[in-house]
Amino acid sequence: MYAREAKNRDELWLLDQIESLSIDDVSFRSRDYIIIADEKNHSKLGFGRKRIHKEHDESIFCEITSIGILDLSQKEIILAYLFDSLIQSSKKDGFDSSYFFTELTDYLSILGFNIIPESELLPSVKTRLNEKQKMISEKAVPLSLEFDSFKIPSHMQSIFNSKKHDPKPVPKITPEDFGINPKKVTSKYKIDK
């Protein structure tokens, strides 16, 4: 298992997955996404987004959002690996914490997320929460993660550490990565026999 930043060639694939999973796609930018893939066959296992909110004058904040898990048999380890990768990316941008809005909080609390009372939210963060409640789930609550508090559950520690230290393989680029179906597309030059 390895993490990589999404490339332009992933844009169509990401948009298809986001639509099929009914995930938040507001202000979509493929470069904000991290993709988790299998090191053996390079199949995509999950994805998530780090979104930097700069549109509000009073505060700039980081949000982890648009999480999609494609291999449910490895859901917990993919989520942990994905959050770890998104946190590292957010740290590079100068953030030490992030928000996440969801109604499913049990597993996230194990990773170190804390529910924040709405009354303590900055107006810009509360506006984003309201957007998520309208788009995704009216039961969504605001969570916050101080990156230093992020932790991998003990029952996954050995799996996570072994996957984290695997060398990052170079994926093979296929026509499908560019949205091309080689069975349906004909070449400009054709040789008749």
N, C-alpha and C positions, 0 to 999 in steps of 0.2 A: 504494500500500500504506500502510495506517495501523494504528496500535494503539489499542485502547480498552479500558477496564475493562469487565468483564462486568456486565450489569444483571440484575435479577431475571427479566426476560423471556427471558434466555438460559439459564436454569436447565435447562429440559427439553431444549433442544438440546444443552447441554453433557453432561448425563447420558446422552443417547442416544449421543453421540460417544464418551464415555468407555467405555460398555458395548461398543459395536461395535469399538473399538480395543483392548479389554482393558487399559485404563489404570487406574492406582491412583486410587481414589475415596474413600479413608479420610478421615473428617472433612470431607466435601465442604461447601464454602461457595462459592457462585457469585461472591461479591465478592472472592475471592482470585485470580480468573482474569483474564488479559489475552487478548483476542481480536485476531488480526491479520486484517484484511479488505482486499479489493480496493477501491481508491478509485473505480473506474468503476461497478461494479455492486453494491458493498457485500457481495459474497459472502464468506463466512468462509473463510480460507485455513489457519488454524491457531490453536492456543490453548495456554496454559501457566499454571501456577499458582505463586504465591509462598506457601509455607506457613510460618508462624511457629510454631515448637514451643515452647510455654510450659508444657507439662504435666510437665516434668522440673524438679525443684527445683534441681539443681546447675548447669543452664545453659539459656539461651534461645538457640535457633539458628534460622537461616533455611535453608529448603530450596527449591530450584527443582525442581518435579516436574510430573507429569501433562501432559507435552508431547504434543500431537497435531498432526500435519501432514496437511492434507487435500489440498493441491496438491503432489504429489511432484515436479512439473516445476520448482518453485521452492524445493525443500526447503532448500537451504543459506541462501538469502537470508531465507526466512521464519524459520528457526531463529535466524539472527543478529539479525534485527529483534525477534523474540520475546524472546531473552535480553537484548538491550539494554533493552527495555521493562520486563521483570521486574526487572532490576538497578536501573533508575531508581526503580521502585516500592519496592524493598527499601531503597534509600538513604533514601527519604522516611521509612521506618519506623526509621531509625537504624542500619541494618546496613552493614557494609563488606565482607562476604564471605557466601558461601552454599555449601551442600553440594548435590550432585547424585549420585544413585545409579543407575548403569547399567552394562551390559556393553559398550556401544558408546562407546569413548573417543577414537577417532582424530580425528574432527572437533572434538570438545570441547577436545582439547589444543591445536588450532590457535586456538581462541577464548580460550585462557588458563587452562583448567581443569587442575588437577594431581591425579594419583592420590595418595591418602594411605594409608600403611600402616595396616591395621586396628589395630595395636598402639598407634598414636598418637591414636586416636579417644577422645573423652570417652564415658563409659558410655551417655549418652542418645543420642548419635549412633550408637554401635554398635548399640543397640537398634533404631533406625530402619533401619539397614542390614540387620539380620536380618529385619525385617518386609518390606523390599523384596525380599530374596532369597527369602523364602517366597511372596510374592504375585506378583511379576513375573518375576524371573529369579534362579536360584541363582548365576549368574555375575556378578551385579551387584557393582561395586566402588565405594568411596567416592571422590568427586572433590570438590575444593574450588576455589572461584574467589574470589580477592581482586579486588574490583570494579575497582580501579585497574589490574589486569593484563588486563582484558578488551580484546580487540582483534578488529577485523574483518579477515579475510584480505585481502591486497592485491588479489587478483583480483576481489574483490567491493566494494572501497572506493567506486568511483564509482557503482555501482548503489545501494549502501546509502545513500550520502550524498544522492543525488537522491531516493530514496524517503523518506528521513527528513525532508526539507525540503518535501515536498508538503503543501499545506494539508489540514488534517483536515476531510473533508467530513461533513456530517450525513446519516446513513443514513435511508432511508425506512422507517418502521415499518409492518410488514404484519401481518395476522391470524396468520400462521404464527409470528411472533416470540412470540406468546402461546400457542402450541400449538393454535391453532384452524385447522381445515381448512375454508375457506369453501365448498368444494364439497360437504361433507358436513353442515355445520351449517345449520340453518334459522333464520331470524329469528323473533323473538317476534311481530312484526307482519308479516302477509303481505297483499299486495294481490292479489285475484283479478281477472282481466280478463274 
